[in-house]
Amino acid sequence: MNLDDQLSRYFGTTDFAAIPPDALAAGIERMQVDFGLESDRGRRFALWALMQIFGAAPALDVAFKNEADREAARNFMDLSSAASED
């Protein structure tokens, strides 16, 4: 999944700063619906990661049945946190 493609799909722009609040809420809601319907593990993880960036990701035990997927999500959260501290 390409980040720009996903931003454009859900928010109508690739510019984070240009996303109006109403479009942000609507895009997050569409991501949550798509996440619930997605069966491909890789696509589910990518959607979860994008929702995590926006502070809207479901809890790991709800989002992922597979422990390896939960561990990958924990690693993503740790890396994201470390990057924001820099």
PyMOL Python script that loads the backbone (N, CA, C, O; Angstrom):
from pymol import cmd

cmd.read_pdbstr("""\
ATOM      1  N   MET A   1       0.841  -1.177   0.000  1.00  0.00           N
ATOM      2  CA  MET A   1       0.000   0.000   0.000  1.00  0.00           C
ATOM      3  C   MET A   1       0.886   1.240   0.000  1.00  0.00           C
ATOM      4  O   MET A   1       1.852   1.323   0.760  1.00  0.00           O
ATOM      5  N   ASN A   2       0.564   2.167  -0.826  1.00  0.00           N
ATOM      6  CA  ASN A   2       1.298   3.421  -0.921  1.00  0.00           C
ATOM      7  C   ASN A   2       0.616   4.461  -0.038  1.00  0.00           C
ATOM      8  O   ASN A   2      -0.597   4.653  -0.131  1.00  0.00           O
ATOM      9  N   LEU A   3       1.387   5.133   0.819  1.00  0.00           N
ATOM     10  CA  LEU A   3       0.824   6.101   1.747  1.00  0.00           C
ATOM     11  C   LEU A   3       0.074   7.217   1.029  1.00  0.00           C
ATOM     12  O   LEU A   3      -1.037   7.572   1.423  1.00  0.00           O
ATOM     13  N   ASP A   4       0.669   7.764  -0.010  1.00  0.00           N
ATOM     14  CA  ASP A   4      -0.004   8.834  -0.749  1.00  0.00           C
ATOM     15  C   ASP A   4      -1.339   8.363  -1.330  1.00  0.00           C
ATOM     16  O   ASP A   4      -2.326   9.097  -1.310  1.00  0.00           O
ATOM     17  N   ASP A   5      -1.359   7.142  -1.845  1.00  0.00           N
ATOM     18  CA  ASP A   5      -2.604   6.596  -2.387  1.00  0.00           C
ATOM     19  C   ASP A   5      -3.668   6.478  -1.300  1.00  0.00           C
ATOM     20  O   ASP A   5      -4.836   6.796  -1.523  1.00  0.00           O
ATOM     21  N   GLN A   6      -3.251   6.021  -0.130  1.00  0.00           N
ATOM     22  CA  GLN A   6      -4.209   5.857   0.959  1.00  0.00           C
ATOM     23  C   GLN A   6      -4.710   7.204   1.476  1.00  0.00           C
ATOM     24  O   GLN A   6      -5.898   7.359   1.757  1.00  0.00           O
ATOM     25  N   LEU A   7      -3.814   8.169   1.601  1.00  0.00           N
ATOM     26  CA  LEU A   7      -4.233   9.508   2.031  1.00  0.00           C
ATOM     27  C   LEU A   7      -5.217  10.108   1.036  1.00  0.00           C
ATOM     28  O   LEU A   7      -6.227  10.694   1.424  1.00  0.00           O
ATOM     29  N   SER A   8      -4.917   9.959  -0.228  1.00  0.00           N
ATOM     30  CA  SER A   8      -5.806  10.475  -1.269  1.00  0.00           C
ATOM     31  C   SER A   8      -7.150   9.756  -1.233  1.00  0.00           C
ATOM     32  O   SER A   8      -8.201  10.383  -1.372  1.00  0.00           O
ATOM     33  N   ARG A   9      -7.112   8.453  -1.049  1.00  0.00           N
ATOM     34  CA  ARG A   9      -8.350   7.661  -1.029  1.00  0.00           C
ATOM     35  C   ARG A   9      -9.254   8.062   0.134  1.00  0.00           C
ATOM     36  O   ARG A   9     -10.457   8.248  -0.047  1.00  0.00           O
ATOM     37  N   TYR A  10      -8.682   8.194   1.311  1.00  0.00           N
ATOM     38  CA  TYR A  10      -9.498   8.430   2.496  1.00  0.00           C
ATOM     39  C   TYR A  10      -9.737   9.905   2.811  1.00  0.00           C
ATOM     40  O   TYR A  10     -10.733  10.251   3.446  1.00  0.00           O
ATOM     41  N   PHE A  11      -8.817  10.783   2.366  1.00  0.00           N
ATOM     42  CA  PHE A  11      -8.926  12.188   2.761  1.00  0.00           C
ATOM     43  C   PHE A  11      -8.977  13.164   1.596  1.00  0.00           C
ATOM     44  O   PHE A  11      -9.161  14.364   1.801  1.00  0.00           O
ATOM     45  N   GLY A  12      -8.816  12.665   0.377  1.00  0.00           N
ATOM     46  CA  GLY A  12      -8.903  13.520  -0.799  1.00  0.00           C
ATOM     47  C   GLY A  12      -7.682  14.381  -1.044  1.00  0.00           C
ATOM     48  O   GLY A  12      -7.707  15.241  -1.925  1.00  0.00           O
ATOM     49  N   THR A  13      -6.611  14.174  -0.289  1.00  0.00           N
ATOM     50  CA  THR A  13      -5.365  14.924  -0.463  1.00  0.00           C
ATOM     51  C   THR A  13      -4.208  14.114   0.103  1.00  0.00           C
ATOM     52  O   THR A  13      -4.409  13.235   0.941  1.00  0.00           O
ATOM     53  N   THR A  14      -3.007  14.410  -0.352  1.00  0.00           N
ATOM     54  CA  THR A  14      -1.819  13.765   0.210  1.00  0.00           C
ATOM     55  C   THR A  14      -1.122  14.678   1.214  1.00  0.00           C
ATOM     56  O   THR A  14      -0.092  14.308   1.777  1.00  0.00           O
ATOM     57  N   ASP A  15      -1.666  15.848   1.438  1.00  0.00           N
ATOM     58  CA  ASP A  15      -1.087  16.839   2.346  1.00  0.00           C
ATOM     59  C   ASP A  15      -1.796  16.760   3.696  1.00  0.00           C
ATOM     60  O   ASP A  15      -2.946  17.180   3.825  1.00  0.00           O
ATOM     61  N   PHE A  16      -1.097  16.215   4.710  1.00  0.00           N
ATOM     62  CA  PHE A  16      -1.683  16.088   6.050  1.00  0.00           C
ATOM     63  C   PHE A  16      -2.271  17.413   6.534  1.00  0.00           C
ATOM     64  O   PHE A  16      -3.379  17.441   7.069  1.00  0.00           O
ATOM     65  N   ALA A  17      -1.546  18.494   6.349  1.00  0.00           N
ATOM     66  CA  ALA A  17      -1.951  19.799   6.865  1.00  0.00           C
ATOM     67  C   ALA A  17      -3.198  20.340   6.168  1.00  0.00           C
ATOM     68  O   ALA A  17      -3.873  21.217   6.707  1.00  0.00           O
ATOM     69  N   ALA A  18      -3.505  19.836   4.997  1.00  0.00           N
ATOM     70  CA  ALA A  18      -4.633  20.356   4.229  1.00  0.00           C
ATOM     71  C   ALA A  18      -5.939  19.590   4.483  1.00  0.00           C
ATOM     72  O   ALA A  18      -6.961  19.897   3.870  1.00  0.00           O
ATOM     73  N   ILE A  19      -5.914  18.613   5.366  1.00  0.00           N
ATOM     74  CA  ILE A  19      -7.108  17.818   5.624  1.00  0.00           C
ATOM     75  C   ILE A  19      -8.018  18.582   6.590  1.00  0.00           C
ATOM     76  O   ILE A  19      -7.658  18.782   7.750  1.00  0.00           O
ATOM     77  N   PRO A  20      -9.191  19.009   6.119  1.00  0.00           N
ATOM     78  CA  PRO A  20     -10.119  19.705   7.010  1.00  0.00           C
ATOM     79  C   PRO A  20     -10.652  18.747   8.085  1.00  0.00           C
ATOM     80  O   PRO A  20     -10.718  17.542   7.839  1.00  0.00           O
ATOM     81  N   PRO A  21     -11.029  19.242   9.257  1.00  0.00           N
ATOM     82  CA  PRO A  21     -11.503  18.379  10.350  1.00  0.00           C
ATOM     83  C   PRO A  21     -12.645  17.442   9.949  1.00  0.00           C
ATOM     84  O   PRO A  21     -12.650  16.276  10.345  1.00  0.00           O
ATOM     85  N   ASP A  22     -13.604  17.932   9.176  1.00  0.00           N
ATOM     86  CA  ASP A  22     -14.716  17.073   8.766  1.00  0.00           C
ATOM     87  C   ASP A  22     -14.244  15.937   7.867  1.00  0.00           C
ATOM     88  O   ASP A  22     -14.712  14.805   7.990  1.00  0.00           O
ATOM     89  N   ALA A  23     -13.324  16.241   6.968  1.00  0.00           N
ATOM     90  CA  ALA A  23     -12.775  15.218   6.072  1.00  0.00           C
ATOM     91  C   ALA A  23     -11.936  14.214   6.859  1.00  0.00           C
ATOM     92  O   ALA A  23     -11.923  13.025   6.538  1.00  0.00           O
ATOM     93  N   LEU A  24     -11.236  14.688   7.889  1.00  0.00           N
ATOM     94  CA  LEU A  24     -10.437  13.797   8.730  1.00  0.00           C
ATOM     95  C   LEU A  24     -11.345  12.785   9.424  1.00  0.00           C
ATOM     96  O   LEU A  24     -11.074  11.584   9.401  1.00  0.00           O
ATOM     97  N   ALA A  25     -12.407  13.263  10.033  1.00  0.00           N
ATOM     98  CA  ALA A  25     -13.329  12.363  10.732  1.00  0.00           C
ATOM     99  C   ALA A  25     -13.975  11.370   9.770  1.00  0.00           C
ATOM    100  O   ALA A  25     -14.079  10.184  10.084  1.00  0.00           O
ATOM    101  N   ALA A  26     -14.407  11.838   8.613  1.00  0.00           N
ATOM    102  CA  ALA A  26     -15.041  10.958   7.630  1.00  0.00           C
ATOM    103  C   ALA A  26     -14.049   9.933   7.085  1.00  0.00           C
ATOM    104  O   ALA A  26     -14.401   8.769   6.900  1.00  0.00           O
ATOM    105  N   GLY A  27     -12.813  10.358   6.828  1.00  0.00           N
ATOM    106  CA  GLY A  27     -11.794   9.445   6.318  1.00  0.00           C
ATOM    107  C   GLY A  27     -11.439   8.367   7.324  1.00  0.00           C
ATOM    108  O   GLY A  27     -11.269   7.203   6.962  1.00  0.00           O
ATOM    109  N   ILE A  28     -11.327   8.752   8.585  1.00  0.00           N
ATOM    110  CA  ILE A  28     -11.030   7.774   9.636  1.00  0.00           C
ATOM    111  C   ILE A  28     -12.172   6.769   9.751  1.00  0.00           C
ATOM    112  O   ILE A  28     -11.932   5.573   9.916  1.00  0.00           O
ATOM    113  N   GLU A  29     -13.397   7.243   9.665  1.00  0.00           N
ATOM    114  CA  GLU A  29     -14.540   6.338   9.725  1.00  0.00           C
ATOM    115  C   GLU A  29     -14.517   5.341   8.567  1.00  0.00           C
ATOM    116  O   GLU A  29     -14.806   4.160   8.763  1.00  0.00           O
ATOM    117  N   ARG A  30     -14.176   5.806   7.362  1.00  0.00           N
ATOM    118  CA  ARG A  30     -14.080   4.897   6.204  1.00  0.00           C
ATOM    119  C   ARG A  30     -12.949   3.886   6.404  1.00  0.00           C
ATOM    120  O   ARG A  30     -13.092   2.714   6.054  1.00  0.00           O
ATOM    121  N   MET A  31     -11.828   4.339   6.965  1.00  0.00           N
ATOM    122  CA  MET A  31     -10.727   3.407   7.241  1.00  0.00           C
ATOM    123  C   MET A  31     -11.166   2.326   8.226  1.00  0.00           C
ATOM    124  O   MET A  31     -10.846   1.151   8.046  1.00  0.00           O
ATOM    125  N   GLN A  32     -11.893   2.720   9.258  1.00  0.00           N
ATOM    126  CA  GLN A  32     -12.348   1.756  10.260  1.00  0.00           C
ATOM    127  C   GLN A  32     -13.278   0.723   9.643  1.00  0.00           C
ATOM    128  O   GLN A  32     -13.189  -0.464   9.958  1.00  0.00           O
ATOM    129  N   VAL A  33     -14.161   1.164   8.772  1.00  0.00           N
ATOM    130  CA  VAL A  33     -15.059   0.225   8.080  1.00  0.00           C
ATOM    131  C   VAL A  33     -14.245  -0.710   7.196  1.00  0.00           C
ATOM    132  O   VAL A  33     -14.437  -1.925   7.237  1.00  0.00           O
ATOM    133  N   ASP A  34     -13.341  -0.156   6.400  1.00  0.00           N
ATOM    134  CA  ASP A  34     -12.507  -0.991   5.522  1.00  0.00           C
ATOM    135  C   ASP A  34     -11.672  -1.972   6.334  1.00  0.00           C
ATOM    136  O   ASP A  34     -11.513  -3.126   5.935  1.00  0.00           O
ATOM    137  N   PHE A  35     -11.141  -1.532   7.461  1.00  0.00           N
ATOM    138  CA  PHE A  35     -10.345  -2.398   8.324  1.00  0.00           C
ATOM    139  C   PHE A  35     -11.180  -3.590   8.796  1.00  0.00           C
ATOM    140  O   PHE A  35     -10.707  -4.727   8.796  1.00  0.00           O
ATOM    141  N   GLY A  36     -12.405  -3.323   9.191  1.00  0.00           N
ATOM    142  CA  GLY A  36     -13.279  -4.400   9.650  1.00  0.00           C
ATOM    143  C   GLY A  36     -13.631  -5.399   8.565  1.00  0.00           C
ATOM    144  O   GLY A  36     -13.898  -6.565   8.855  1.00  0.00           O
ATOM    145  N   LEU A  37     -13.634  -4.953   7.325  1.00  0.00           N
ATOM    146  CA  LEU A  37     -13.982  -5.827   6.205  1.00  0.00           C
ATOM    147  C   LEU A  37     -12.778  -6.512   5.566  1.00  0.00           C
ATOM    148  O   LEU A  37     -12.934  -7.510   4.863  1.00  0.00           O
ATOM    149  N   GLU A  38     -11.581  -5.986   5.806  1.00  0.00           N
ATOM    150  CA  GLU A  38     -10.370  -6.493   5.141  1.00  0.00           C
ATOM    151  C   GLU A  38      -9.963  -7.850   5.709  1.00  0.00           C
ATOM    152  O   GLU A  38      -9.930  -8.036   6.926  1.00  0.00           O
ATOM    153  N   SER A  39      -9.655  -8.795   4.823  1.00  0.00           N
ATOM    154  CA  SER A  39      -9.226 -10.123   5.252  1.00  0.00           C
ATOM    155  C   SER A  39      -7.738 -10.371   5.007  1.00  0.00           C
ATOM    156  O   SER A  39      -7.169 -11.295   5.588  1.00  0.00           O
ATOM    157  N   ASP A  40      -7.104  -9.574   4.167  1.00  0.00           N
ATOM    158  CA  ASP A  40      -5.679  -9.727   3.893  1.00  0.00           C
ATOM    159  C   ASP A  40      -4.872  -9.162   5.074  1.00  0.00           C
ATOM    160  O   ASP A  40      -5.036  -7.997   5.438  1.00  0.00           O
ATOM    161  N   ARG A  41      -4.004  -9.990   5.668  1.00  0.00           N
ATOM    162  CA  ARG A  41      -3.240  -9.575   6.855  1.00  0.00           C
ATOM    163  C   ARG A  41      -2.386  -8.345   6.599  1.00  0.00           C
ATOM    164  O   ARG A  41      -2.333  -7.448   7.441  1.00  0.00           O
ATOM    165  N   GLY A  42      -1.728  -8.286   5.471  1.00  0.00           N
ATOM    166  CA  GLY A  42      -0.862  -7.151   5.159  1.00  0.00           C
ATOM    167  C   GLY A  42      -1.638  -5.857   5.012  1.00  0.00           C
ATOM    168  O   GLY A  42      -1.231  -4.814   5.524  1.00  0.00           O
ATOM    169  N   ARG A  43      -2.753  -5.930   4.313  1.00  0.00           N
ATOM    170  CA  ARG A  43      -3.595  -4.736   4.141  1.00  0.00           C
ATOM    171  C   ARG A  43      -4.221  -4.316   5.464  1.00  0.00           C
ATOM    172  O   ARG A  43      -4.340  -3.123   5.743  1.00  0.00           O
ATOM    173  N   ARG A  44      -4.622  -5.289   6.281  1.00  0.00           N
ATOM    174  CA  ARG A  44      -5.164  -4.958   7.613  1.00  0.00           C
ATOM    175  C   ARG A  44      -4.114  -4.234   8.445  1.00  0.00           C
ATOM    176  O   ARG A  44      -4.412  -3.245   9.115  1.00  0.00           O
ATOM    177  N   PHE A  45      -2.881  -4.737   8.396  1.00  0.00           N
ATOM    178  CA  PHE A  45      -1.828  -4.102   9.181  1.00  0.00           C
ATOM    179  C   PHE A  45      -1.579  -2.681   8.681  1.00  0.00           C
ATOM    180  O   PHE A  45      -1.430  -1.762   9.487  1.00  0.00           O
ATOM    181  N   ALA A  46      -1.532  -2.493   7.377  1.00  0.00           N
ATOM    182  CA  ALA A  46      -1.299  -1.161   6.813  1.00  0.00           C
ATOM    183  C   ALA A  46      -2.413  -0.193   7.212  1.00  0.00           C
ATOM    184  O   ALA A  46      -2.139   0.955   7.562  1.00  0.00           O
ATOM    185  N   LEU A  47      -3.652  -0.644   7.160  1.00  0.00           N
ATOM    186  CA  LEU A  47      -4.764   0.208   7.587  1.00  0.00           C
ATOM    187  C   LEU A  47      -4.668   0.513   9.078  1.00  0.00           C
ATOM    188  O   LEU A  47      -4.901   1.647   9.495  1.00  0.00           O
ATOM    189  N   TRP A  48      -4.327  -0.489   9.881  1.00  0.00           N
ATOM    190  CA  TRP A  48      -4.177  -0.274  11.315  1.00  0.00           C
ATOM    191  C   TRP A  48      -3.076   0.759  11.571  1.00  0.00           C
ATOM    192  O   TRP A  48      -3.247   1.659  12.393  1.00  0.00           O
ATOM    193  N   ALA A  49      -1.952   0.630  10.868  1.00  0.00           N
ATOM    194  CA  ALA A  49      -0.839   1.563  11.062  1.00  0.00           C
ATOM    195  C   ALA A  49      -1.254   2.997  10.709  1.00  0.00           C
ATOM    196  O   ALA A  49      -0.895   3.937  11.418  1.00  0.00           O
ATOM    197  N   LEU A  50      -1.995   3.162   9.636  1.00  0.00           N
ATOM    198  CA  LEU A  50      -2.460   4.493   9.256  1.00  0.00           C
ATOM    199  C   LEU A  50      -3.431   5.032  10.306  1.00  0.00           C
ATOM    200  O   LEU A  50      -3.366   6.208  10.665  1.00  0.00           O
ATOM    201  N   MET A  51      -4.320   4.188  10.794  1.00  0.00           N
ATOM    202  CA  MET A  51      -5.226   4.631  11.855  1.00  0.00           C
ATOM    203  C   MET A  51      -4.445   4.975  13.123  1.00  0.00           C
ATOM    204  O   MET A  51      -4.810   5.904  13.844  1.00  0.00           O
ATOM    205  N   GLN A  52      -3.382   4.237  13.393  1.00  0.00           N
ATOM    206  CA  GLN A  52      -2.535   4.512  14.564  1.00  0.00           C
ATOM    207  C   GLN A  52      -1.911   5.896  14.445  1.00  0.00           C
ATOM    208  O   GLN A  52      -1.838   6.630  15.430  1.00  0.00           O
ATOM    209  N   ILE A  53      -1.470   6.251  13.272  1.00  0.00           N
ATOM    210  CA  ILE A  53      -0.885   7.574  13.042  1.00  0.00           C
ATOM    211  C   ILE A  53      -1.893   8.669  13.375  1.00  0.00           C
ATOM    212  O   ILE A  53      -1.527   9.718  13.904  1.00  0.00           O
ATOM    213  N   PHE A  54      -3.155   8.420  13.064  1.00  0.00           N
ATOM    214  CA  PHE A  54      -4.207   9.402  13.328  1.00  0.00           C
ATOM    215  C   PHE A  54      -4.834   9.242  14.715  1.00  0.00           C
ATOM    216  O   PHE A  54      -5.790   9.943  15.048  1.00  0.00           O
ATOM    217  N   GLY A  55      -4.303   8.328  15.516  1.00  0.00           N
ATOM    218  CA  GLY A  55      -4.822   8.140  16.870  1.00  0.00           C
ATOM    219  C   GLY A  55      -6.180   7.466  16.921  1.00  0.00           C
ATOM    220  O   GLY A  55      -6.945   7.679  17.862  1.00  0.00           O
ATOM    221  N   ALA A  56      -6.487   6.654  15.916  1.00  0.00           N
ATOM    222  CA  ALA A  56      -7.808   6.039  15.831  1.00  0.00           C
ATOM    223  C   ALA A  56      -7.757   4.517  15.667  1.00  0.00           C
ATOM    224  O   ALA A  56      -8.749   3.906  15.270  1.00  0.00           O
ATOM    225  N   ALA A  57      -6.622   3.911  15.966  1.00  0.00           N
ATOM    226  CA  ALA A  57      -6.481   2.466  15.773  1.00  0.00           C
ATOM    227  C   ALA A  57      -7.139   1.702  16.921  1.00  0.00           C
ATOM    228  O   ALA A  57      -7.079   2.127  18.075  1.00  0.00           O
ATOM    229  N   PRO A  58      -7.763   0.578  16.595  1.00  0.00           N
ATOM    230  CA  PRO A  58      -8.318  -0.253  17.666  1.00  0.00           C
ATOM    231  C   PRO A  58      -7.195  -0.904  18.476  1.00  0.00           C
ATOM    232  O   PRO A  58      -6.054  -0.998  18.021  1.00  0.00           O
ATOM    233  N   ALA A  59      -7.539  -1.346  19.671  1.00  0.00           N
ATOM    234  CA  ALA A  59      -6.573  -2.042  20.534  1.00  0.00           C
ATOM    235  C   ALA A  59      -6.033  -3.277  19.824  1.00  0.00           C
ATOM    236  O   ALA A  59      -6.717  -3.886  19.002  1.00  0.00           O
ATOM    237  N   LEU A  60      -4.808  -3.631  20.154  1.00  0.00           N
ATOM    238  CA  LEU A  60      -4.143  -4.750  19.473  1.00  0.00           C
ATOM    239  C   LEU A  60      -4.896  -6.065  19.614  1.00  0.00           C
ATOM    240  O   LEU A  60      -4.997  -6.822  18.649  1.00  0.00           O
ATOM    241  N   ASP A  61      -5.423  -6.346  20.794  1.00  0.00           N
ATOM    242  CA  ASP A  61      -6.117  -7.617  20.986  1.00  0.00           C
ATOM    243  C   ASP A  61      -7.432  -7.670  20.210  1.00  0.00           C
ATOM    244  O   ASP A  61      -7.936  -8.756  19.920  1.00  0.00           O
ATOM    245  N   VAL A  62      -7.984  -6.522  19.876  1.00  0.00           N
ATOM    246  CA  VAL A  62      -9.189  -6.452  19.053  1.00  0.00           C
ATOM    247  C   VAL A  62      -8.821  -6.497  17.568  1.00  0.00           C
ATOM    248  O   VAL A  62      -9.514  -7.125  16.768  1.00  0.00           O
ATOM    249  N   ALA A  63      -7.735  -5.830  17.213  1.00  0.00           N
ATOM    250  CA  ALA A  63      -7.352  -5.673  15.809  1.00  0.00           C
ATOM    251  C   ALA A  63      -6.748  -6.936  15.204  1.00  0.00           C
ATOM    252  O   ALA A  63      -6.985  -7.237  14.034  1.00  0.00           O
ATOM    253  N   PHE A  64      -5.968  -7.680  15.996  1.00  0.00           N
ATOM    254  CA  PHE A  64      -5.193  -8.790  15.434  1.00  0.00           C
ATOM    255  C   PHE A  64      -5.384 -10.071  16.230  1.00  0.00           C
ATOM    256  O   PHE A  64      -5.165 -10.104  17.441  1.00  0.00           O
ATOM    257  N   LYS A  65      -5.792 -11.119  15.538  1.00  0.00           N
ATOM    258  CA  LYS A  65      -5.932 -12.430  16.169  1.00  0.00           C
ATOM    259  C   LYS A  65      -4.577 -13.102  16.335  1.00  0.00           C
ATOM    260  O   LYS A  65      -4.359 -13.844  17.293  1.00  0.00           O
ATOM    261  N   ASN A  66      -3.673 -12.843  15.405  1.00  0.00           N
ATOM    262  CA  ASN A  66      -2.369 -13.485  15.341  1.00  0.00           C
ATOM    263  C   ASN A  66      -1.370 -12.755  16.241  1.00  0.00           C
ATOM    264  O   ASN A  66      -1.223 -11.536  16.145  1.00  0.00           O
ATOM    265  N   GLU A  67      -0.686 -13.495  17.111  1.00  0.00           N
ATOM    266  CA  GLU A  67       0.288 -12.881  18.021  1.00  0.00           C
ATOM    267  C   GLU A  67       1.431 -12.215  17.264  1.00  0.00           C
ATOM    268  O   GLU A  67       1.936 -11.181  17.701  1.00  0.00           O
ATOM    269  N   ALA A  68       1.842 -12.784  16.147  1.00  0.00           N
ATOM    270  CA  ALA A  68       2.921 -12.174  15.358  1.00  0.00           C
ATOM    271  C   ALA A  68       2.488 -10.798  14.829  1.00  0.00           C
ATOM    272  O   ALA A  68       3.295  -9.870  14.775  1.00  0.00           O
ATOM    273  N   ASP A  69       1.234 -10.672  14.446  1.00  0.00           N
ATOM    274  CA  ASP A  69       0.719  -9.378  13.991  1.00  0.00           C
ATOM    275  C   ASP A  69       0.676  -8.376  15.143  1.00  0.00           C
ATOM    276  O   ASP A  69       1.003  -7.203  14.957  1.00  0.00           O
ATOM    277  N   ARG A  70       0.276  -8.830  16.330  1.00  0.00           N
ATOM    278  CA  ARG A  70       0.263  -7.942  17.500  1.00  0.00           C
ATOM    279  C   ARG A  70       1.674  -7.488  17.842  1.00  0.00           C
ATOM    280  O   ARG A  70       1.884  -6.328  18.196  1.00  0.00           O
ATOM    281  N   GLU A  71       2.635  -8.388  17.739  1.00  0.00           N
ATOM    282  CA  GLU A  71       4.026  -8.026  18.025  1.00  0.00           C
ATOM    283  C   GLU A  71       4.544  -7.025  16.998  1.00  0.00           C
ATOM    284  O   GLU A  71       5.241  -6.075  17.355  1.00  0.00           O
ATOM    285  N   ALA A  72       4.208  -7.231  15.729  1.00  0.00           N
ATOM    286  CA  ALA A  72       4.605  -6.273  14.688  1.00  0.00           C
ATOM    287  C   ALA A  72       3.993  -4.902  14.973  1.00  0.00           C
ATOM    288  O   ALA A  72       4.648  -3.877  14.786  1.00  0.00           O
ATOM    289  N   ALA A  73       2.748  -4.885  15.424  1.00  0.00           N
ATOM    290  CA  ALA A  73       2.091  -3.619  15.750  1.00  0.00           C
ATOM    291  C   ALA A  73       2.777  -2.948  16.941  1.00  0.00           C
ATOM    292  O   ALA A  73       2.957  -1.731  16.947  1.00  0.00           O
ATOM    293  N   ARG A  74       3.161  -3.736  17.946  1.00  0.00           N
ATOM    294  CA  ARG A  74       3.911  -3.164  19.084  1.00  0.00           C
ATOM    295  C   ARG A  74       5.225  -2.555  18.610  1.00  0.00           C
ATOM    296  O   ARG A  74       5.607  -1.470  19.049  1.00  0.00           O
ATOM    297  N   ASN A  75       5.908  -3.246  17.723  1.00  0.00           N
ATOM    298  CA  ASN A  75       7.167  -2.718  17.178  1.00  0.00           C
ATOM    299  C   ASN A  75       6.917  -1.413  16.426  1.00  0.00           C
ATOM    300  O   ASN A  75       7.689  -0.464  16.562  1.00  0.00           O
ATOM    301  N   PHE A  76       5.848  -1.357  15.638  1.00  0.00           N
ATOM    302  CA  PHE A  76       5.496  -0.137  14.913  1.00  0.00           C
ATOM    303  C   PHE A  76       5.253   1.005  15.895  1.00  0.00           C
ATOM    304  O   PHE A  76       5.731   2.120  15.687  1.00  0.00           O
ATOM    305  N   MET A  77       4.514   0.727  16.955  1.00  0.00           N
ATOM    306  CA  MET A  77       4.231   1.768  17.952  1.00  0.00           C
ATOM    307  C   MET A  77       5.518   2.243  18.617  1.00  0.00           C
ATOM    308  O   MET A  77       5.695   3.442  18.832  1.00  0.00           O
ATOM    309  N   ASP A  78       6.412   1.324  18.943  1.00  0.00           N
ATOM    310  CA  ASP A  78       7.694   1.693  19.558  1.00  0.00           C
ATOM    311  C   ASP A  78       8.525   2.550  18.609  1.00  0.00           C
ATOM    312  O   ASP A  78       9.091   3.564  19.017  1.00  0.00           O
ATOM    313  N   LEU A  79       8.599   2.143  17.345  1.00  0.00           N
ATOM    314  CA  LEU A  79       9.366   2.923  16.362  1.00  0.00           C
ATOM    315  C   LEU A  79       8.754   4.295  16.137  1.00  0.00           C
ATOM    316  O   LEU A  79       9.478   5.283  16.020  1.00  0.00           O
ATOM    317  N   SER A  80       7.429   4.368  16.074  1.00  0.00           N
ATOM    318  CA  SER A  80       6.759   5.651  15.894  1.00  0.00           C
ATOM    319  C   SER A  80       7.014   6.566  17.082  1.00  0.00           C
ATOM    320  O   SER A  80       7.250   7.763  16.919  1.00  0.00           O
ATOM    321  N   SER A  81       6.966   5.994  18.271  1.00  0.00           N
ATOM    322  CA  SER A  81       7.216   6.787  19.480  1.00  0.00           C
ATOM    323  C   SER A  81       8.648   7.294  19.514  1.00  0.00           C
ATOM    324  O   SER A  81       8.890   8.452  19.856  1.00  0.00           O
ATOM    325  N   ALA A  82       9.594   6.439  19.165  1.00  0.00           N
ATOM    326  CA  ALA A  82      10.999   6.842  19.149  1.00  0.00           C
ATOM    327  C   ALA A  82      11.245   7.933  18.110  1.00  0.00           C
ATOM    328  O   ALA A  82      12.026   8.854  18.352  1.00  0.00           O
ATOM    329  N   ALA A  83      10.585   7.836  16.957  1.00  0.00           N
ATOM    330  CA  ALA A  83      10.763   8.832  15.899  1.00  0.00           C
ATOM    331  C   ALA A  83      10.190  10.173  16.319  1.00  0.00           C
ATOM    332  O   ALA A  83      10.749  11.214  15.975  1.00  0.00           O
ATOM    333  N   SER A  84       9.085  10.171  17.055  1.00  0.00           N
ATOM    334  CA  SER A  84       8.484  11.437  17.472  1.00  0.00           C
ATOM    335  C   SER A  84       9.275  12.098  18.590  1.00  0.00           C
ATOM    336  O   SER A  84       9.146  13.304  18.803  1.00  0.00           O
ATOM    337  N   GLU A  85      10.089  11.335  19.305  1.00  0.00           N
ATOM    338  CA  GLU A  85      10.931  11.896  20.367  1.00  0.00           C
ATOM    339  C   GLU A  85      12.146  12.615  19.806  1.00  0.00           C
ATOM    340  O   GLU A  85      12.720  13.469  20.482  1.00  0.00           O
ATOM    341  N   ASP A  86      12.549  12.285  18.581  1.00  0.00           N
ATOM    342  CA  ASP A  86      13.744  12.889  17.978  1.00  0.00           C
ATOM    343  C   ASP A  86      13.521  14.290  17.523  1.00  0.00           C
ATOM    344  O   ASP A  86      14.437  14.922  16.998  1.00  0.00           O
TER     345      ASP A  86
END
""", "prot")
cmd.dss("prot")
cmd.show_as("cartoon", "prot")
cmd.util.cbc("prot")
cmd.orient("prot")
